[in-house]
């Protein structure tokens, strides 16, 4: 990977000498990554290399994904001419099956390519069913991206889960990483095969920029007593009247 990135930077430098791009200009080492085949529950990690082949600083305003199961963050938001950074992408395959195509949109100040699209794709095979002797808490997904919000908005999302074990599941406690976040299950005890929900509210007041908050769910799951959920949101200032 490092060798490919080095060769890419050499190419970028050569292009910048031969072509004068006025203003910032985004360029990706590749716009596409195929992760092959993964088993549901595995997490795919990949870093896209992004360069600025223009003659002015490239500023990444935000990075948006097409699915809450996918998270993407730039290592640096400002890229000087002839420099590069990486966009770290994480795709959680939990609850997914079959052909998967996820898009990552880089919003920047490039005057000709203000929204640059990257693509992550592959196949997700169903996880083998394992009989568990005891309670088993299984969430449909463990991440959600709210997208954009305005300072002061309260954004909400409901995570869904199921007790896939053969004994009663008890939600013993739910803790959040910030007082701005509340998370409440629809009840405490779930029979084998029964589904439930966990409603999450995030108050964005006085929290501008990109936020990520975690919710830790404690239960009597025989294999994983603590499960962590993550929510993301991009908060913009509220316009004054």
C-alpha positions in Angstrom: 0.0 0.0 0.0 2.8 2.4 0.9 4.6 1.7 -2.3 1.5 2.3 -4.4 0.9 5.6 -2.5 4.5 6.7 -3.2 4.1 5.9 -6.9 0.8 7.8 -6.9 2.4 10.9 -5.3 5.2 10.8 -7.9 2.5 10.7 -10.6 0.7 13.6 -9.0 3.9 15.6 -8.9 4.6 14.9 -12.5 1.1 15.9 -13.6 1.3 19.1 -11.6 4.5 20.0 -13.5 2.9 19.3 -16.9 -0.5 20.7 -16.3 -1.3 23.9 -14.5 -4.6 23.5 -12.7 -5.8 26.8 -11.5 -7.3 26.6 -8.0 -7.7 23.4 -6.0 -8.0 20.1 -7.9 -9.0 16.8 -6.3 -7.5 13.5 -7.6 -7.9 10.0 -6.2 -5.4 7.2 -6.5 -8.4 5.0 -7.2 -12.1 5.8 -7.0 -13.1 2.1 -6.6 -12.3 -0.7 -4.2 -13.7 -4.2 -4.3 -13.3 -6.0 -0.9 -14.1 -9.4 -2.4 -16.2 -11.6 -0.2 -16.8 -11.2 3.6 -18.9 -13.0 6.1 -21.7 -11.0 7.6 -20.5 -9.4 10.8 -17.0 -8.7 9.5 -15.8 -5.1 9.3 -14.2 -3.9 6.0 -11.5 -1.2 6.4 -9.9 0.6 3.5 -8.0 3.9 3.0 -8.5 5.9 -0.2 -5.6 8.2 -1.1 -6.7 11.7 -2.2 -4.3 14.3 -3.6 -4.5 18.0 -4.5 -3.0 18.5 -8.0 -4.1 22.1 -8.2 -2.2 25.2 -7.3 -4.3 26.3 -4.3 -5.2 24.5 -1.0 -7.9 21.8 -1.3 -10.4 22.0 1.6 -12.6 18.9 2.3 -15.8 20.3 3.8 -17.3 16.9 4.6 -17.4 13.3 3.6 -20.9 11.7 3.2 -21.7 8.0 2.9 -24.7 6.3 1.3 -25.4 4.1 4.3 -25.3 4.3 8.1 -23.3 1.0 8.0 -20.5 2.9 6.4 -18.3 5.5 8.1 -15.7 7.7 6.4 -13.3 10.3 7.8 -10.4 12.2 6.2 -7.1 12.2 8.0 -6.6 15.8 7.0 -9.2 18.3 5.8 -6.9 20.8 4.2 -4.5 19.5 1.5 -1.8 21.8 0.1 -0.8 21.7 -3.6 1.0 18.5 -4.6 0.2 16.9 -1.2 -2.1 14.0 -0.3 -4.2 12.6 2.6 -6.3 9.5 3.1 -10.0 8.9 3.6 -10.4 6.1 6.1 -13.5 4.0 5.3 -15.1 1.4 7.6 -18.0 -0.7 6.4 -19.8 -2.9 9.0 -21.3 -5.9 7.2 -23.6 -6.9 10.2 -27.1 -7.6 8.9 -26.0 -7.4 5.2 -26.1 -10.2 2.7 -25.4 -10.4 -1.1 -24.0 -7.8 -3.4 -23.1 -4.5 -1.6 -22.3 -1.2 -3.2 -21.5 1.8 -0.9 -20.7 5.3 -2.0 -18.5 7.8 -0.3 -19.0 11.5 -1.5 -16.2 13.9 -0.8 -17.5 17.5 -0.7 -14.7 20.0 -1.3 -13.9 23.4 -2.7 -12.8 22.0 -6.1 -14.6 24.3 -8.5 -15.1 21.6 -11.1 -15.5 18.5 -8.9 -17.2 19.7 -5.8 -18.6 16.3 -4.9 -16.1 13.5 -5.8 -17.6 10.0 -5.6 -15.7 6.9 -4.3 -17.2 3.4 -4.5 -16.7 0.4 -2.1 -18.2 -2.9 -3.2 -18.1 -6.6 -2.6 -20.1 -9.6 -1.6 -21.4 -10.4 1.9 -22.0 -14.1 2.7 -24.6 -15.0 5.4 -23.0 -15.9 8.7 -23.3 -19.5 9.7 -26.1 -20.1 12.2 -24.7 -21.1 15.6 -26.9 -22.4 18.4 -26.2 -20.5 21.5 -27.1 -21.9 24.9 -28.3 -18.7 26.6 -29.4 -15.2 25.6 -27.9 -13.6 22.5 -28.3 -9.9 21.6 -28.0 -9.3 17.9 -28.3 -5.8 16.4 -29.3 -5.3 12.8 -26.4 -2.7 12.6 -24.2 -1.0 15.2 -23.6 2.3 13.4 -25.8 5.1 12.1 -25.0 8.4 10.3 -27.6 11.1 10.8 -26.1 13.1 7.9 -26.4 16.9 8.4 -28.1 18.8 11.2 -28.4 22.4 12.3 -27.1 23.5 15.7 -29.9 22.9 18.2 -31.6 20.1 16.4 -32.4 16.8 18.2 -31.8 13.9 15.9 -33.2 10.5 16.6 -32.7 7.0 15.4 -34.1 3.6 16.5 -31.7 0.6 16.5 -33.4 -2.8 16.0 -32.2 -6.0 17.6 -33.3 -9.6 18.3 -32.7 -12.2 20.9 -31.2 -15.0 18.8 -30.5 -17.2 21.8 -32.6 -19.8 23.6 -33.1 -18.1 26.9 -34.5 -14.7 28.0 -32.4 -11.7 27.1 -32.2 -8.9 29.8 -31.0 -5.4 28.9 -29.3 -4.5 32.2 -28.1 -1.0 31.5 -27.5 1.5 28.6 -24.8 4.1 28.9 -23.9 6.9 26.5 -20.6 8.7 26.0 -22.1 12.2 26.4 -24.9 13.9 28.3 -26.2 15.1 25.0 -27.2 11.6 24.1 -30.1 9.5 25.4 -30.8 5.9 24.6 -33.8 3.9 25.8 -34.9 0.3 25.0 -38.6 -0.4 24.5 -38.4 -2.8 27.4 -36.0 -4.8 29.5 -36.7 -8.6 28.9 -37.0 -10.3 25.6 -38.0 -13.9 25.0 -36.0 -16.2 22.6 -36.7 -15.0 19.0 -38.3 -11.8 20.2 -37.2 -8.4 18.6 -36.7 -5.1 20.3 -35.7 -1.5 19.7 -33.3 1.0 21.2 -34.3 4.7 20.6 -31.3 7.1 20.5 -31.7 10.9 20.7 -28.7 13.2 20.1 -29.0 16.9 21.1 -26.7 18.9 18.8 -26.9 22.2 20.7 -23.6 24.1 20.9 -21.8 21.2 19.2 -20.7 22.3 15.7 -18.7 20.1 13.3 -18.5 16.4 12.9 -19.7 14.5 16.0 -19.5 10.8 16.9 -21.1 9.4 20.1 -21.2 5.9 21.5 -23.9 3.9 23.3 -22.8 0.9 25.4 -25.5 -1.7 25.9 -25.0 -4.1 28.8 -27.0 -7.4 28.8 -26.8 -11.0 29.8 -25.6 -12.0 26.4 -23.6 -15.2 27.0 -20.9 -14.2 24.5 -20.8 -10.4 24.5 -22.0 -8.7 27.7 -21.0 -5.2 26.4 -22.0 -4.1 22.9 -21.1 -0.6 21.5 -23.2 1.3 19.0 -22.0 4.5 17.3 -23.9 7.5 15.8 -22.5 10.2 13.7 -23.7 13.7 12.6 -22.4 16.8 10.9 -23.6 19.9 12.7 -23.8 23.3 11.0 -24.3 26.7 12.6 -27.9 28.0 12.7 -28.3 31.0 10.6 -29.1 34.2 12.5 -32.3 35.9 11.5 
